[in-house]
C-alpha cells in the first residue's frame, strides 16, 4: 500500500449537503479525496473515497496496527449513491481543487 500524504482539507455546503473533504496524494503523485457527507436537514453521515470521479466505500480503522494512526481503506465501488449527493460531492471537489 502506498504511503499517503494529506495535501488539503476543506469544508462546505453544497446542494443541501455538508461536506468535509481531505485530499491525499500517493507516492506516484496521484490525488484522491476522502469525503464525509451528510444532508443538512436529515443527518446520516456517509464516507466515500473519490478518485477521478469514481466513488468507493471505505473502512476506517482507528489505532491501526497498535499505533495512533488511522487507516482509511477503500473497500469497493460505492453503489446506489443518491444523484444529488454525488453531484454535490463532485461540485465540491471541483471548487476545492480550483
C-alpha positions in Angstrom: 0.0 0.0 0.0 1.3 3.5 -0.9 2.0 6.0 1.8 -0.5 8.8 1.5 0.2 12.5 2.3 -2.7 14.8 3.1 -2.4 17.8 0.9 -5.5 19.8 1.9 -8.7 19.8 4.0 -11.9 21.6 3.0 -15.4 22.0 4.3 -18.5 23.5 2.7 -22.3 23.4 2.0 -23.2 22.1 -1.5 -26.7 21.4 -2.7 -28.1 20.9 0.8 -25.2 18.7 2.0 -22.5 19.5 4.4 -19.2 18.1 3.1 -15.8 17.6 4.7 -13.1 16.7 2.3 -9.4 15.7 2.8 -7.3 15.4 -0.3 -4.5 12.8 -0.3 -1.5 12.2 -2.7 0.3 8.9 -3.1 3.9 8.2 -4.0 3.1 8.4 -7.7 1.6 11.9 -7.2 -2.0 10.6 -7.8 -4.7 12.5 -5.9 -7.9 11.3 -4.3 -10.4 12.6 -1.8 -11.8 11.2 1.4 -15.2 12.9 1.7 -17.7 12.8 4.6 -21.2 13.9 3.6 -24.4 14.4 5.4 -27.7 16.0 4.4 -28.2 19.2 6.5 -31.9 18.6 7.4 -31.7 14.8 7.9 -28.3 13.7 9.1 -26.9 10.3 8.4 -23.2 10.6 7.8 -21.6 8.7 4.9 -17.9 8.4 3.9 -16.5 8.0 0.4 -13.1 7.7 -1.3 -13.3 9.6 -4.6 -10.7 9.2 -7.3 -11.1 10.6 -10.8 -14.8 10.9 -10.4 -15.2 7.3 -9.1 -16.8 6.6 -5.7 -15.7 3.9 -3.3 -17.0 2.8 0.1 -14.4 2.9 2.9 -13.5 1.1 6.0 -12.0 3.3 8.8 -9.7 1.7 11.3 -8.7 3.7 14.4 -5.4 2.9 16.2 -4.4 0.9 13.2 -1.6 -1.6 13.8 -1.4 -0.7 17.5 -0.5 2.9 16.8 -2.3 6.2 17.0 -2.7 6.0 13.2 -5.9 5.9 11.2 -6.3 3.6 8.2 -8.8 4.7 5.5 -9.2 1.7 3.2 -11.4 1.7 0.1 -13.5 -1.4 0.2 -15.2 -1.4 -3.2 -17.3 0.6 -5.6 -20.0 2.7 -3.9 -23.4 1.8 -5.3 -26.8 3.5 -5.1 -25.4 6.9 -4.2 -28.2 9.5 -4.4 -27.6 11.5 -7.6 -27.9 14.9 -5.7 -25.3 13.8 -3.2 -23.0 12.6 -5.9 -23.3 15.8 -7.8 -22.8 17.9 -4.6 -19.6 16.0 -3.9 -18.2 16.3 -7.4 -19.1 20.0 -7.4 -17.3 20.5 -4.1 -14.2 18.7 -5.2 -14.1 20.8 -8.4 -14.3 24.0 -6.4 -11.8 22.9 -3.8 -9.3 22.0 -6.5 -9.6 25.3 -8.4 
